[in-house]
């Protein structure tokens, strides 16, 4: 064979076994040594299986199902013969089986051994199907099944708030099954899967999956299924992609990736679920003592030293082949190198499995102690930064999730809670409505008591203004009344019924003072008094104005010689008009208070965050009847005063009544739409303004001209001037 042909063969071998070199390394060898150590320890202990010597047969299934079945049949048949249902053992009996470590090979082995009733104890198979005591009554294991691992993964994801993850699995039956069970477990708890990668031998698919990882937004991946040479190759070819991704590793993946630091490197900051590691007494010293120099016939140990530590072997041909296959340069070692002094979790598991089988044989019953897995970081160079594994950011308190055209339930928008609603937790699905007497705070994270609003004396600038105006004009009214009383015998006071003037001034003064019933916190009694007192007082004033207007009209008619109107001249008519008109208003108010009186009301919905304390009118019809009746009195006074406005100068008070009624009607006509369009304290302010404005208009238009004559022009307050129509 030529040198070129040999090189070509070596290249092919290197391509085939370039990755597998990491799979035949020291992990399985350490497990084998621990297994043998446990057997020898039991045989040397007279307290366990006295007078019985344990032997063993060791086969490596290499992760291949057919080879595992063939190995089991050879052990059962004896003498390395594969003869099903026949035993060719000349001495000794098969007591039980330890292994296998992988679920994919353990399942068919358990099925075969279940037929023959042989006990099998696995130290690594985690398939939940093996927990079925009906299908596998003779199968036991020293590790928990994958259901516990799925629960642990779920709790880990929930702890860090990760709900947007990717999954890497093997493209085989085991990978499909684990993917299905893991997906069901995490999606039931609101965790979404961004993508799934199924590792196979097809390179095209691998490139497609790498592109998916690069485009993904999740920084957390979960592994499941079996880890073969293809998965290691996939990891090594995408080392740069995995640098910023945290991978939650399955136990079997962890075993493979522990074999070489080069393989572990892409999985920096990743997590693995393994059972607690127990120190096996004596194994550490045993591993530390192993060296090719003291085990010259152990070719496997020699290969491990060559691959792991690059130590030259006495076999020059092996050195050349291994250096070419695994692309390294070997060197002479000092003899102090150690490669087997690392204690792995699987060593304690296989050690326990051997002792469990021995005690079972000794005590004739099975004993199995399982422990929940714990999180074991592969590397410890974390940078205090939690990986991102969410489709979008959290919805902060005060917001809620809103799924708007999203394919996954983990992808959503965050919308602020609606008016009157809060959310006090992160990622709230719905907002909660606050009670009627409470309102969300500015952040909408908690409900706070609503503020009460009314036209108070202390907190509103309008209240002092209204109080000042009311007191000022009521004092003016009182001073005018006092002046009229002092000058009651003068012609200007007597010219148009001084009693009506006194009554009108008193009612105007009281109308100014009734403003105080509208200020402050409303209660039932003030709600009833404010409307009824306002209605009755204004009715007295308007009735007095109407009576004065009628008396002007009668006086003008009676001035003609032989007029029949003379019999109506006198105080009886005016008093009768005032009494009857006021009585009608009083009856309306009595009926109103009897049927549906005003009462205190809490308006919780007109303004956000505010409870308006206001007066409910009770009967709206009665309220508008009061206003309507006052409007009728004002309209009659206006029309009648307008008709007699051209009377001689001695009776020109009709002009001032016309002006006052124009002011009154204008104010209240403008007040009604403003009153209906406002709420709370502003509605009360509109009504107070209407009362003050209309009262001031009546006071100014009717009485200020007379006060001008009384106080400024007393020379005009004579009978001669009153009778002279060319003056005044």
C-alpha positions in Angstrom: 0.0 0.0 0.0 1.4 3.4 -1.0 2.0 6.3 1.4 -0.7 8.4 -0.3 -3.2 5.6 0.1 -2.4 5.4 3.8 -2.8 9.1 4.2 -6.2 8.9 2.5 -7.3 6.2 4.9 -6.1 8.1 7.9 -8.0 11.2 6.7 -11.2 9.1 6.4 -10.6 7.7 9.9 -10.0 11.1 11.3 -13.2 12.4 9.7 -15.1 9.5 11.2 -13.5 9.4 14.7 -12.4 13.0 15.1 -15.4 13.6 17.4 -15.7 10.1 18.8 -12.3 10.5 20.5 -14.1 12.5 23.2 -16.7 9.8 23.7 -14.3 6.9 24.4 -12.4 8.9 27.0 -12.0 8.5 30.8 -15.7 8.9 32.0 -16.7 5.3 31.3 -13.4 4.1 32.4 -13.8 5.7 35.8 -17.2 4.2 36.1 -15.8 0.8 35.3 -13.0 1.2 37.9 -15.6 2.3 40.5 -17.7 -0.7 39.7 -14.8 -3.1 40.1 -13.8 -1.3 43.3 -17.2 -1.8 44.8 -17.2 -5.5 43.9 -13.8 -6.1 45.5 -14.9 -4.1 48.6 -18.0 -6.2 49.0 -16.1 -9.5 48.5 -13.7 -8.3 51.2 -16.4 -7.5 53.7 -17.5 -10.6 55.7 -20.6 -8.7 56.8 -22.1 -8.8 53.3 -22.8 -12.0 51.5 -20.5 -14.3 53.6 -19.2 -17.3 51.8 -20.3 -15.8 48.5 -18.0 -14.2 46.0 -19.3 -11.8 43.5 -18.1 -11.9 40.0 -18.9 -9.7 37.0 -19.1 -9.5 33.2 -18.6 -6.1 31.7 -19.9 -5.1 28.2 -20.0 -1.6 26.6 -23.2 -1.0 24.7 -21.6 2.1 23.0 -25.1 3.6 23.1 -26.3 1.2 20.4 -29.5 -0.7 21.0 -28.7 -3.8 18.9 -25.3 -4.2 20.6 -26.9 -3.8 24.1 -29.4 -6.6 23.3 -26.7 -8.8 21.9 -24.6 -8.2 25.0 -27.4 -9.1 27.3 -28.2 -12.3 25.4 -24.5 -13.3 25.6 -24.5 -12.8 29.4 -27.6 -14.9 29.8 -26.5 -17.6 27.5 -23.0 -17.9 28.9 -19.6 -18.6 27.4 -20.0 -15.6 25.1 -22.6 -17.4 23.1 -25.8 -15.7 21.8 -28.3 -18.5 22.4 -31.7 -17.1 23.6 -33.6 -19.1 26.2 -30.5 -21.3 26.9 -27.9 -21.0 29.7 -24.5 -22.5 29.1 -23.0 -21.5 32.4 -21.0 -24.3 33.9 -20.6 -22.5 37.3 -22.0 -19.5 39.0 -25.3 -17.8 38.5 -26.3 -14.4 37.2 -27.7 -12.5 40.2 -28.6 -9.2 38.5 -27.5 -6.4 36.1 -26.0 -3.0 36.7 -26.7 -0.4 34.0 -27.1 0.8 31.4 -26.5 4.6 31.8 -28.6 5.7 28.8 -32.3 5.3 28.6 -32.3 4.4 24.9 -30.4 1.2 25.6 -31.8 0.5 29.0 -35.4 0.2 27.7 -34.9 -2.9 25.5 -32.6 -4.5 28.1 -35.2 -4.0 30.8 -37.8 -5.6 28.5 -35.7 -8.7 28.0 -34.7 -9.0 31.6 -38.3 -8.6 32.7 -39.2 -11.7 30.8 -36.6 -13.8 32.7 -37.2 -12.1 36.1 -33.7 -10.7 36.5 -33.1 -7.6 38.6 -31.7 -4.6 36.8 -30.4 -1.4 38.5 -29.5 1.5 36.3 -27.3 4.4 37.4 -28.3 6.9 34.7 -31.5 6.0 32.8 -34.1 8.6 33.4 -37.0 7.7 31.1 -40.3 8.0 33.0 -41.6 4.9 31.2 -39.2 2.7 33.3 -41.1 3.7 36.4 -44.1 1.6 35.2 -44.0 -1.3 37.7 -46.4 -3.3 35.5 -44.1 -3.2 32.4 -40.8 -3.3 34.3 -41.4 -4.9 37.7 -37.7 -5.9 38.1 -36.2 -2.5 37.1 -34.7 -0.1 39.6 -32.4 2.9 39.4 -30.3 5.2 41.6 -31.5 8.4 39.8 -34.8 10.1 39.5 -36.8 10.0 36.3 -37.3 12.8 33.9 -40.5 13.9 35.5 -38.6 15.3 38.4 -36.2 17.0 36.0 -39.1 18.6 34.1 -40.4 19.9 37.4 -37.0 21.2 38.4 -36.6 22.9 35.0 -40.1 24.5 35.4 -39.3 25.9 38.8 -36.0 27.2 37.5 -37.7 29.0 34.6 -40.3 30.4 36.9 -37.7 31.6 39.4 -35.9 33.6 36.8 -39.0 34.7 35.0 -38.0 33.0 31.8 -41.1 32.3 29.5 -39.5 32.4 26.1 -37.1 29.5 25.5 -35.6 27.2 22.9 -35.2 23.5 23.0 -32.4 21.3 21.6 -33.2 17.6 21.3 -32.0 14.5 19.4 -33.7 13.5 16.2 -34.8 10.1 17.4 -37.6 8.4 19.3 -36.1 9.3 22.7 -35.8 13.0 21.7 -39.3 13.1 20.3 -40.8 11.6 23.5 -38.8 13.9 25.8 -39.6 16.9 23.7 -43.3 16.1 23.9 -43.4 15.6 27.6 -41.2 18.7 28.4 -43.3 20.9 26.1 -46.5 19.8 27.7 -45.0 20.4 31.2 -43.8 24.0 30.6 -46.5 25.2 28.3 -49.2 24.3 30.8 -47.6 27.0 33.1 -47.4 29.8 30.5 -43.9 29.2 29.1 -43.6 29.4 25.4 -41.2 27.7 23.0 -39.6 30.0 20.5 -37.9 27.2 18.4 -37.0 23.5 18.5 -33.7 22.1 17.2 -33.6 18.4 16.4 -29.9 17.4 16.0 -29.3 14.7 13.4 -26.6 13.7 11.0 -27.9 15.9 8.2 -25.6 18.9 7.8 -28.2 21.0 5.9 -30.6 20.9 8.8 -27.7 21.8 11.2 -27.0 25.0 9.2 -30.7 25.8 9.3 -30.9 25.4 13.0 -27.8 27.5 13.6 -29.5 30.3 11.7 -32.6 29.9 13.9 -30.5 30.3 17.0 -28.8 33.4 15.7 -32.1 35.1 14.9 -33.7 34.1 18.1 -34.4 36.6 21.0 -34.2 34.0 23.7 -30.9 33.5 25.6 -32.0 30.2 27.3 -32.0 26.8 25.7 -33.1 23.4 27.2 -31.6 20.1 26.1 -33.4 16.8 26.0 -33.0 13.5 24.2 -29.7 11.6 23.8 -26.3 13.3 23.3 -24.4 11.5 20.6 -21.4 12.4 18.4 -23.8 14.5 16.3 -24.7 16.7 19.2 -21.1 17.2 20.2 -20.2 18.1 16.6 -23.2 20.5 16.5 -21.9 22.2 19.6 -18.3 22.5 18.4 -19.2 23.9 15.0 -21.4 26.6 16.6 -19.1 27.6 19.5 -19.4 31.3 18.9 -23.2 31.2 18.8 -23.5 29.5 22.3 -21.1 32.0 24.0 -24.0 34.3 25.1 -26.6 31.6 25.6 -27.4 29.8 28.8 -28.2 26.1 28.3 -30.0 23.9 30.8 -28.3 20.6 30.2 -29.8 17.2 30.7 -27.7 14.8 32.9 -26.6 12.6 30.0 -25.5 15.7 28.1 -23.5 16.8 31.1 -21.6 13.5 31.2 -20.6 13.8 27.6 -19.6 17.5 27.9 -17.5 16.9 31.0 -15.1 14.8 29.0 -13.0 17.6 27.6 -12.6 21.3 28.5 -12.8 22.1 24.8 -16.3 20.7 24.7 -17.4 22.4 27.8 -16.3 25.8 26.6 -19.3 26.6 24.4 -21.5 25.8 27.4 -20.2 28.5 29.6 -22.7 29.8 32.2 -25.0 26.8 31.6 -26.8 24.7 34.2 -27.1 21.0 34.7 -29.5 19.0 36.9 -27.6 16.2 38.6 -28.1 14.3 41.8 -26.0 15.3 44.8 -22.5 13.9 44.5 -21.5 11.6 47.4 -17.8 10.9 48.1 -17.0 7.2 47.6 -14.5 6.2 50.3 -11.3 5.0 48.8 -12.1 5.7 45.2 -10.3 9.0 45.1 -7.1 7.4 46.2 -7.6 4.6 43.8 -8.1 7.0 40.8 -5.1 9.0 41.9 -2.9 6.0 42.0 -3.7 4.9 38.4 -1.0 5.5 35.9 0.2 3.7 32.8 3.6 3.1 34.5 2.0 0.9 37.2 -0.6 -0.7 34.9 1.5 -1.4 31.8 -1.0 -4.0 30.4 -3.9 -1.6 30.6 -4.2 -0.5 26.9 -7.3 1.5 27.6 -5.6 3.5 30.3 -2.7 4.1 28.0 -5.1 5.5 25.3 -6.7 7.8 27.9 -3.3 9.2 28.9 -2.4 9.7 25.3 -5.7 11.5 24.4 -6.2 13.4 27.6 -2.7 14.5 28.6 -0.9 14.1 25.3 1.6 11.7 26.9 3.6 9.6 24.5 2.9 5.9 24.5 5.6 3.1 24.2 3.7 2.1 21.1 5.2 4.4 18.4 2.6 3.4 15.8 -0.2 4.3 18.2 1.4 7.7 18.9 1.5 8.4 15.2 -2.1 7.3 14.5 -3.6 9.1 17.5 -1.7 12.3 16.8 -3.0 12.4 13.3 -6.6 11.4 14.2 -7.0 13.9 17.0 -4.7 16.6 15.7 -2.3 17.1 18.6 1.4 16.7 19.3 2.3 14.2 22.0 5.2 14.7 24.5 7.1 12.9 27.1 5.4 13.1 30.5 7.1 13.3 33.9 5.0 10.6 35.5 3.3 13.0 37.9 0.4 13.6 35.6 -3.0 12.5 36.8 -6.2 12.2 34.7 -8.5 10.0 36.8 -8.6 11.8 40.1 -11.8 13.6 39.3 -14.8 12.2 41.2 -17.9 12.3 39.1 -21.5 11.9 40.2 -22.0 8.8 38.1 -19.2 7.0 40.1 -21.2 7.3 43.3 -24.4 6.2 41.5 -22.8 3.0 40.1 -21.2 2.4 43.5 -24.6 2.7 45.2 -26.1 0.4 42.5 -23.6 -2.4 43.2 -24.2 -2.1 47.0 -27.9 -2.0 46.6 -27.8 -5.2 44.6 -25.5 -6.8 47.2 -27.7 -5.8 50.1 -30.7 -7.1 48.1 -29.1 -10.4 47.7 -28.1 -10.3 51.4 -31.4 -9.2 52.9 -33.7 -10.5 50.1 -35.4 -7.2 49.6 -34.7 -4.1 47.5 -33.7 -0.8 49.0 -33.6 2.3 46.9 -33.1 5.8 48.1 -33.8 8.7 45.7 -33.0 12.3 46.1 -34.2 15.3 44.3 -31.8 16.8 41.9 -30.1 20.0 42.5 -28.8 22.7 40.1 -25.1 22.2 39.5 -23.3 24.9 37.4 -20.7 23.6 35.0 -18.6 26.7 35.2 -18.3 29.4 37.8 -17.4 32.5 35.8 -20.8 34.1 35.9 -20.9 37.8 35.3 -23.8 38.6 37.6 -26.1 39.0 34.6 -29.3 36.9 34.3 -29.8 35.7 30.7 -32.8 37.0 28.8 -35.4 34.4 28.0 -38.6 36.3 27.3 -40.4 37.3 24.1 -40.9 40.8 25.5 -40.3 42.7 28.7 -42.3 42.3 31.8 -45.6 44.2 32.2 -44.9 46.4 35.2 -47.5 47.0 37.9 -50.1 49.4 36.6 -50.1 47.6 33.2 -51.8 44.5 31.9 -51.0 41.9 29.2 -52.7 42.5 25.8 -52.4 39.8 23.1 -52.6 41.7 19.9 -52.1 39.4 16.9 -49.4 37.4 18.6 -48.8 33.8 17.7 -47.5 32.8 21.1 -49.2 33.6 24.4 -45.8 34.6 25.7 -45.7 37.5 23.2 -47.9 40.4 24.2 -48.1 44.1 24.5 -48.3 46.0 27.8 -51.3 48.3 28.1 -51.9 50.7 31.0 -54.9 49.8 33.1 -58.1 51.6 32.2 -59.5 54.4 34.3 -60.5 53.2 37.7 -58.4 50.0 37.5 -55.1 48.8 39.0 -52.7 45.9 38.7 -50.4 45.4 41.7 -48.3 42.5 40.3 -45.9 42.1 37.4 -47.3 40.5 34.2 -50.9 40.8 35.3 -53.4 39.3 32.9 -56.2 41.6 34.0 -56.6 44.8 35.9 -58.8 45.0 39.0 -61.5 47.6 39.5 -61.2 49.8 42.6 -64.1 50.0 45.0 -66.5 52.9 44.4 -65.0 54.9 47.2 -61.4 54.4 46.1 -59.3 55.4 43.1 -56.0 54.2 41.6 -52.9 56.2 42.5 -50.7 57.8 39.8 -48.9 54.5 39.1 -52.1 52.5 39.1 -50.7 49.9 41.5 -52.9 50.4 44.5 -56.3 51.9 45.3 -56.3 55.0 47.4 -59.4 56.8 49.0 -61.1 59.3 46.7 -61.0 62.9 47.7 -64.3 64.6 48.7 -65.3 67.7 46.8 -67.8 70.4 47.7 -67.8 74.1 47.8 -66.1 74.4 51.2 -65.3 77.5 53.1 -61.6 76.9 53.6 -60.2 75.2 50.5 -62.0 77.1 47.7 -61.1 80.6 46.6 -64.7 81.0 45.4 -66.2 80.7 48.8 -64.5 83.7 50.4 -65.4 85.8 47.3 -69.1 84.7 47.5 -69.1 85.3 51.3 -67.7 88.8 50.9 -70.1 89.7 48.1 -73.1 88.3 50.0 -72.2 90.2 53.2 -71.4 93.4 51.4 -74.7 93.6 49.5 -76.7 92.4 52.4 -75.2 95.2 54.4 -76.0 97.7 51.6 -79.6 96.4 51.6 -79.8 96.9 55.4 -78.4 100.5 55.1 -80.9 101.3 52.3 -83.7 99.8 54.5 -82.5 102.0 57.4 -82.5 105.0 55.2 -86.0 104.3 53.9 -87.2 103.9 57.5 -85.6 107.3 58.4 -87.1 109.0 55.4 -90.4 107.1 55.4 -92.5 110.4 55.6 -90.8 111.9 52.6 -92.6 112.0 49.2 -90.0 109.9 47.4 -90.5 107.0 49.8 -94.3 107.3 50.0 -94.7 107.8 46.3 -94.9 104.1 45.6 -96.1 102.2 48.7 -93.3 102.3 51.3 -94.5 99.0 52.8 -93.8 97.2 49.6 -90.4 98.8 49.5 -89.6 97.7 53.0 -90.7 94.1 52.2 -88.7 94.1 49.0 -85.6 95.3 50.7 -85.9 92.6 53.4 -86.4 89.9 50.9 -83.4 91.1 48.9 -81.3 91.2 52.0 -82.4 87.6 52.9 -81.7 86.5 49.3 -78.1 87.6 49.7 -77.8 85.8 53.1 -79.3 82.5 51.8 -76.1 82.1 49.8 -74.5 80.7 53.0 -76.9 77.7 52.7 -75.1 76.8 49.5 -71.6 76.9 51.0 -70.0 74.2 53.1 -70.5 70.4 53.1 -74.1 69.6 52.1 -76.3 67.6 54.5 -80.0 66.7 54.2 -81.3 69.7 56.1 -79.2 72.2 54.2 -80.2 70.6 50.9 -83.9 71.1 51.8 -83.5 74.6 53.1 -81.3 76.0 50.3 -83.9 75.4 47.6 -87.0 76.1 49.5 -85.7 79.3 51.2 -84.3 80.6 47.9 -87.6 79.9 46.1 -89.8 81.5 48.7 -87.6 84.6 49.3 -87.3 85.3 45.6 -91.0 84.8 45.2 -91.7 87.4 47.9 -89.3 89.8 46.2 -90.9 89.2 42.7 -94.4 89.4 44.2 -93.5 92.8 45.8 -92.2 94.0 42.4 -95.3 92.8 40.7 -97.5 94.5 43.3 -95.5 97.8 42.8 -95.9 97.5 39.1 -99.7 96.9 39.4 -100.0 99.8 41.8 -98.3 102.1 39.3 -100.6 101.0 36.6 -103.7 101.5 38.9 -102.5 104.9 40.1 -102.2 106.1 36.5 -105.6 104.8 35.6 -107.2 106.3 38.7 -105.8 109.8 38.0 -108.3 110.3 35.3 -111.5 112.2 36.3 -114.4 109.8 37.0 -112.3 106.7 36.7 -113.6 103.4 38.2 -110.0 102.5 39.1 -110.1 104.7 42.2 -111.7 102.0 44.3 -108.5 99.8 43.8 -106.2 102.4 45.1 -104.8 101.4 48.5 -102.6 98.9 50.3 -105.1 96.1 50.2 -104.5 95.3 46.6 -100.7 95.3 46.9 -100.8 93.2 50.1 -103.2 90.8 48.5 -101.0 90.3 45.4 -97.9 89.7 47.6 -99.7 87.2 49.9 -101.4 85.2 47.1 -98.3 85.0 44.9 -96.1 84.0 47.8 -98.7 81.4 49.0 -98.6 79.6 45.7 -94.8 79.3 45.9 -95.0 78.1 49.5 -97.5 75.4 48.5 -95.3 74.2 45.7 -92.4 73.9 48.2 -94.5 72.1 50.7 -95.6 69.5 48.1 -92.0 69.1 47.0 -90.8 68.5 50.6 -93.7 66.1 51.2 -93.3 63.9 48.2 -89.6 63.9 47.2 -87.4 66.3 49.2 -83.8 67.1 48.3 -81.2 65.0 50.0 -77.4 64.6 50.3 -75.8 62.6 47.5 -72.4 61.2 46.8 -71.5 61.4 43.1 -68.7 58.9 42.6 -68.6 58.7 38.9 -68.7 62.1 37.3 -65.1 62.9 37.9 -62.2 60.4 38.3 -60.7 60.1 41.7 -63.3 62.5 43.3 -66.4 61.9 45.3 -68.7 64.9 44.8 -70.9 65.7 47.8 -73.9 67.4 46.4 -77.6 67.9 46.9 -79.9 65.7 44.9 -83.0 67.7 44.1 -85.2 64.8 44.8 -88.0 65.7 42.4 -86.6 67.4 39.3 -90.1 68.4 38.3 -90.7 70.2 41.6 -87.4 72.0 41.3 -88.3 73.3 37.8 -91.8 74.2 39.0 -90.2 76.5 41.6 -87.9 78.1 39.0 -90.7 78.2 36.5 -93.1 80.0 38.9 -90.5 82.6 39.6 -90.0 83.0 35.9 -93.7 83.6 35.5 -93.7 86.3 38.2 -90.7 88.0 36.6 -92.2 87.8 33.2 -95.5 89.4 34.3 -93.6 92.2 36.1 -91.5 92.8 33.0 -94.4 92.9 30.6 -96.5 95.1 32.9 -93.7 97.5 33.7 -92.8 97.7 30.0 -96.4 98.7 29.3 -96.4 101.6 31.8 -92.8 102.7 31.2 -94.0 105.9 29.3 -96.1 107.2 32.2 -95.5 110.7 33.5 -92.3 111.4 35.4 -94.0 111.2 38.7 -94.6 107.5 38.1 -91.4 106.7 36.3 -90.5 103.8 38.7 -91.9 101.5 36.1 -88.7 102.2 34.0 -86.5 101.0 36.9 -88.7 97.9 37.4 -88.4 97.2 33.7 -84.6 97.3 33.8 -84.4 95.2 37.0 -86.7 92.5 35.4 -84.6 92.5 32.3 -81.5 91.9 34.4 -83.3 89.2 36.4 -84.6 87.3 33.4 -81.3 87.6 31.5 -79.3 86.1 34.5 -81.6 83.2 35.1 -82.1 82.3 31.4 -78.3 82.2 31.0 -78.0 80.3 34.3 -80.2 77.3 33.3 -77.9 75.8 30.5 -74.8 76.6 32.6 -76.4 74.9 35.6 -77.3 71.8 33.6 -73.8 71.5 32.0 -71.8 71.5 35.3 -71.3 69.2 38.2 -70.5 69.4 41.9 -69.2 72.6 43.3 -69.3 74.4 39.9 -73.0 73.8 39.6 -73.5 75.3 43.1 -71.3 78.2 42.1 -73.4 78.9 39.1 -76.6 79.0 41.2 -74.9 81.3 43.8 -73.8 83.6 41.0 -77.3 83.8 39.6 -78.7 84.6 43.1 -76.2 87.3 43.7 -76.4 88.8 40.2 -80.2 88.9 40.1 -80.5 90.3 43.6 -77.9 93.0 42.9 -79.7 93.9 39.7 -83.0 94.4 41.5 -81.3 96.3 44.3 -79.4 98.6 42.0 -82.1 99.3 39.4 -84.9 100.0 41.8 -83.3 101.5 44.9 -80.1 103.2 43.9 -81.9 106.1 42.1 -84.1 106.7 45.1 -81.1 106.6 47.4 -79.4 109.2 45.1 -82.3 111.6 45.7 -82.5 110.8 49.4 -78.9 111.3 50.2 -77.4 113.4 47.4 -80.3 115.5 46.1 -82.6 116.1 49.1 -84.0 119.2 47.5 -85.7 117.0 45.0 -87.5 115.0 47.7 -90.4 117.5 47.9 -94.1 117.3 46.9 -93.6 120.1 44.5 -90.9 118.2 42.6 -93.0 115.0 42.7 -96.0 116.7 41.1 -94.1 118.7 38.6 -93.7 116.3 35.6 -91.2 118.5 33.9 -88.8 118.0 36.7 -87.3 114.9 38.1 
